[in-house]
Amino acid sequence: MFREFWINGQRAVRARHPNKGYFAITELPDKAAQWTLGQTRFRFHEGDLKAWSNITNAEVVAMTRWVESRLPVLAVDERERLISFGKRSVFELAPGDPITSKGHSRFR
């Protein structure tokens, strides 16, 4: 996964979804034993995220407390509205926490 994007020697902005503003976490199916342990999945609002091909090239940026977690996407289940990640968030997430996704070619 890349975090810097260059075109003709100029740094460019990586595509994100949504283009402006944020989505929000709706539910956490797994309660962390302590708030410092974080989560590896959460539920999203219907239509916010899709199971696009190569979605594993994307990452979700989740903002909670005073930090952001950059979470590599493992899978998106649109029917269950559940997204899973390759690592835990820095801290426990909460419903309403803002999220955005970055790095997938479908984002414009």
Secondary structure, 3 states (H helix, E strand, C coil): CCCCEEECCEEECCCEECCCCCEEEEECCCCCCCCCCCCCEEEECCCCCCCCCCHHHCEEEEEECCEEEEEEEEEEECCCCEEEECCCCCCCCCCCCEEEEECCCCCC
